[in-house]
Amino acid sequence: MIVSKINTLGIELELSKRYKYKPLPRDLSEKYQQLYLENIPEFLNVNGGDIILKTPKGKIICNGYERIVIGDYGAFVEFDETQANVKEL
């Protein structure tokens, strides 16, 4: 069975407006962190990877990344300065 991924940006925006980026109550934190985890695109690995990440317009953001960090307000890709494409930013 194929499960389609959802775009969580609207959820993240609503939570940030409501809670002003303060820590969420424990039950909501667990719920939304699980939701973000389940909706990470399949080509990404939470433990990092060596793929090139680009903007929707094709600009390279980074050449590989260290990990994906999941918090109350979304999933965030972490990369170090050696992976950053500072030439195009």
Summary of the structure (lengths in Angstrom):
residues: 89
radius of gyration: 14.6
end to end distance: 39.5
largest distance: 42.2
contacts: 189
relative contact order: 0.18
helix: 27%
strand: 26%
